[in-house]
Amino acid sequence: MTEKRLILFVINPVSGNQEIDYPAAIRAYFKKREEKYALLILEKNCCVADLKEQILAQHPDRVIAVGGDGTLRLVSSCLLHTTIPVGIVPAGSANGMAKELRMPEELDAALDVVLNGVIHTIHALEVNGEICIHLSDIGFNAYLVKKFDELPSRGMLTYAKAAWHAFWNHEKMDICFQTDEKEIHSQAAMVVIANGRQYGTGFLINPGGSLTDSHFEIVLIKSYAVLEIVKIWLSRLPWNPRKIEVFNATALRIRSRKKVHFQVDGEYLGQVHEVKAELLPAAIQLISPEALSVEAVSGESGYSGKAE
């Protein structure tokens, strides 16, 4: 007889609004199924080395992050350059990467996907020593993440409050960044180091991005450009390159005259003078819905505003 595969769920108990008892819901889902499964509850301040040891000790066939982007990032960091696929059950506040992959929000449907979905080999980024699966940035959005984390509740209303505060209180940056081929000096409201395409709010910040190509994107937002962002969000019209530019790179160094706010995959990591990023090719085996290819998610690459 063929040995049953083991599905390991790594559950972040503090993700999202805690309205669902995920351990109980997963046990209920598997009551009438034949697959073997195990639950691993993340401890507070769990480090990559300890979690990796716990995961590999179970010899899982698939590891599923139950949480948000930060939980997926932590699990993926443990399984870089291995053959063990990683999946996500969206249980965070924003669930940016889950939305990127069009994962179902309903729990049983998401569980169906992580058990039976397609496995893709994707690249990742290393940003200041941190693994980035989705999006990292400095400036306005990182400051917004900081303010969001400081508020006592979650949800879109809380996000709107944080965004309003950030809009009126964040200052523009004087930056210099070096890519593989060029050096650019600019003022900026925000610089995004983009592996994925869209934030958890649904805002498409990097329309031409792909998780499987040979580079990542740098999105330089020179001013707050509220009307420009609304135009993109509502109409998908091309960007005005005088306000927003996109560059391809496999390596990046950003320097700022003053310390700037910095976040990776929705986790605020403080203020920095410098950010270094590089591509990690073929880094992760990622599970996505059956009818989905990562290339399809990464379409719409025919927009203007990109500097090669």
Disulfide bonds with the S-S distance in Angstrom:
none
